[in-house]
Amino acid sequence: MQINSRTIETKVPINRTFSAKNMVKIHPDDKAFPEDSDVGKDKISPYLTTDKESFTIWMRSLVFHSKGCTVYDSKGSLIYRVDNYNSKSCSEVYLMDLYGKLLFTLRQKKLRLFKSWEGYNQTGTRFRLSKNFKISPRGSSSPYNVVMGSRQTDGDQQQPCYKIVNRRSDFTIEDGSGRLMAQVKKKQSDIKGLNLGKDVLTMMVEPQVDHSLIMGIVVAYSLLKCKL
């Protein structure tokens, strides 16, 4: 069965949400990579969860169904989007809200033979995601580490602030102490016999977590895995 946005979240007001008036700033103007800063360090993010929240990730762009992804909240409102047009695994990607406001810029970096993705926003939040090639516990694949803060170089040995652990088709995002921050898995339909497909996911974010940062990490992870 072909999946469309109405099938995924029937509560979304399709005509209003996806009108040309709302689909502005598809490719936002981007400033040069900012220097390290403490700007916004003590500010509370408007995207901070109060309770455990659920999101639906559709691994497609709404711009002519090109490459990218679209994210809905639990009420069916479109909250995030990534539009890569016809290019897969771009070297620079933008995480935006519905109206095109730039939330995170993600750029591909190369450390010798290995690739990583670095993300930053205008409030000073910065992270780098890369694969950890150390032996992992039985039952999970090699985790992907997320280091927060300033730009890292080849010789940096900073401890990861977060890690992504694969468990078959699902994966979790945990902090440095192993506390669960978010879980992403294939979305199951409430309608018996309806298969939403591999590109429709559920993201559960724990309380007191910045879900815009979590979404930035999920996008970086999808890019590193060549799924976006």
C-alpha positions in Angstrom: 0.0 0.0 0.0 1.3 3.4 -0.9 1.7 5.6 2.1 0.8 9.3 2.0 0.8 12.0 4.6 -2.9 11.6 5.3 -2.4 7.8 6.1 0.4 8.6 8.5 -1.3 11.3 10.5 -5.0 11.7 9.7 -5.2 14.7 12.0 -2.9 16.9 9.8 -4.8 19.6 7.9 -3.1 18.8 4.6 -4.4 21.7 2.5 -3.6 24.3 5.1 -0.3 22.9 6.4 1.3 22.3 3.0 0.1 25.4 1.2 2.6 27.6 -0.7 2.1 30.3 1.9 3.4 28.1 4.6 6.2 26.3 2.7 8.5 29.3 2.8 12.3 29.4 3.1 12.9 25.9 1.7 16.6 26.5 1.6 17.2 29.1 4.4 20.0 31.6 4.3 22.9 30.2 6.3 25.6 32.1 8.1 29.2 31.1 8.2 30.1 28.4 10.8 30.1 30.4 14.1 33.0 30.4 16.5 32.6 28.7 19.8 30.4 30.7 22.1 28.5 30.4 25.4 25.6 32.2 23.8 22.3 30.6 24.9 24.1 28.4 27.5 21.7 29.2 30.3 18.6 29.7 28.2 15.7 27.2 28.4 14.8 25.7 25.1 11.2 26.2 23.9 11.5 22.6 22.7 12.0 21.1 26.1 9.7 18.3 26.9 7.7 18.3 30.2 6.3 14.8 29.8 7.2 11.9 27.6 6.3 12.9 24.1 5.7 11.0 20.9 6.6 12.1 17.4 6.1 10.5 13.9 9.0 10.7 11.5 8.2 10.2 7.8 11.5 9.7 5.9 10.3 11.7 3.0 10.2 15.4 2.1 6.9 17.1 1.4 8.5 19.0 -1.5 7.4 16.8 -4.4 8.2 13.7 -2.2 11.9 14.3 -2.7 14.7 13.4 -0.3 14.4 14.5 3.3 12.1 13.9 6.2 8.9 15.3 7.8 8.1 15.1 11.6 4.7 15.4 13.3 3.9 15.8 16.9 1.4 13.6 18.8 -1.4 15.9 17.8 -0.7 15.5 14.1 0.8 18.9 13.6 3.9 19.2 11.4 6.8 20.4 13.6 10.1 19.7 11.8 11.2 19.1 8.2 14.3 18.5 6.1 14.2 19.1 2.4 17.1 17.8 0.3 15.3 17.8 -3.0 16.7 15.0 -5.3 20.0 14.7 -3.5 20.7 11.9 -1.0 23.5 12.2 1.6 24.2 15.9 1.0 27.2 17.4 2.6 25.1 20.1 4.3 21.6 19.7 5.5 19.1 22.0 7.3 16.7 21.0 10.1 13.8 23.5 10.0 10.4 24.1 11.5 7.2 24.2 9.4 7.7 27.8 8.4 11.4 27.4 7.3 13.0 28.7 10.5 16.5 27.2 10.7 16.9 25.1 13.8 20.1 23.1 13.1 22.7 23.2 10.3 24.4 19.8 9.8 27.6 19.5 8.0 29.6 16.4 7.0 33.1 16.2 8.3 35.9 13.8 7.5 38.4 12.5 10.0 41.0 10.6 8.1 39.1 7.7 6.5 36.1 8.2 8.7 33.0 10.4 8.3 31.2 12.3 10.9 28.4 14.9 11.1 28.6 18.1 13.0 25.5 20.1 13.9 25.1 23.6 15.4 22.3 26.2 15.9 22.2 29.9 16.4 22.0 29.7 20.2 25.5 28.1 20.5 24.5 24.4 20.8 27.0 22.3 18.9 27.6 18.5 18.6 29.5 16.0 16.6 28.3 12.5 15.8 30.7 9.7 14.8 30.8 6.0 14.9 32.6 4.2 17.8 34.6 1.3 16.5 35.2 -0.2 19.9 33.7 -3.6 20.7 30.2 -3.2 21.9 28.2 -5.4 24.4 26.5 -8.5 23.0 23.1 -7.8 21.5 23.9 -4.3 20.1 26.0 -3.0 17.2 28.8 -0.5 17.6 27.3 2.6 19.2 27.6 6.1 17.7 29.0 8.7 20.0 27.8 12.3 20.2 30.2 14.9 21.7 28.8 18.3 22.7 30.6 21.5 22.6 33.5 23.0 20.6 34.8 21.6 17.3 36.9 18.5 17.7 40.0 17.5 15.7 41.6 14.2 14.9 43.5 14.0 18.2 40.6 14.9 20.5 39.7 12.3 23.1 36.6 13.9 24.6 34.2 11.6 26.3 30.8 11.3 24.5 27.8 13.1 26.0 25.3 10.9 24.3 25.5 7.6 22.4 23.2 5.9 19.8 22.8 2.2 20.2 21.3 0.0 17.5 19.0 -2.9 18.4 18.0 -4.5 15.2 15.8 -1.9 13.4 15.3 0.2 16.5 17.8 2.5 18.1 18.1 4.5 21.3 19.8 7.7 22.3 21.3 7.6 25.8 23.3 10.0 27.9 26.8 9.4 29.2 25.5 7.5 32.2 23.2 5.3 30.2 20.0 7.1 30.9 17.5 6.8 28.1 16.8 10.1 26.3 14.9 8.9 23.2 13.9 5.8 21.3 13.2 5.5 17.6 11.5 2.5 16.1 9.2 1.5 13.2 5.7 2.9 13.7 2.9 0.4 14.1 -0.6 1.3 12.8 -3.7 1.1 14.9 -5.5 -0.3 11.9 -5.2 -4.1 11.6 -3.4 -5.2 8.5 -2.1 -1.8 7.6 1.7 -1.6 7.1 3.0 1.9 7.2 6.4 0.8 5.7 10.0 1.1 6.8 10.1 4.9 6.3 7.5 5.7 9.0 9.0 5.8 12.4 8.0 6.7 16.0 10.3 8.8 18.1 9.6 8.7 21.9 11.4 11.5 23.8 11.8 11.3 27.6 10.8 14.2 29.9 13.0 17.3 30.3 14.8 16.7 27.0 15.3 19.2 24.2 13.5 17.4 21.3 15.0 19.8 18.7 18.5 18.6 19.7 17.3 15.0 19.7 15.9 15.5 16.2 19.2 17.1 15.1 21.0 14.0 16.3 18.5 11.7 14.6 19.0 13.5 11.3 22.8 13.4 11.6 22.6 9.6 12.4 20.3 9.0 9.3 22.8 10.9 7.2 25.7 9.0 8.5 23.8 5.8 7.7 23.0 7.1 4.2 19.2 6.8 4.9 18.4 10.5 4.3 
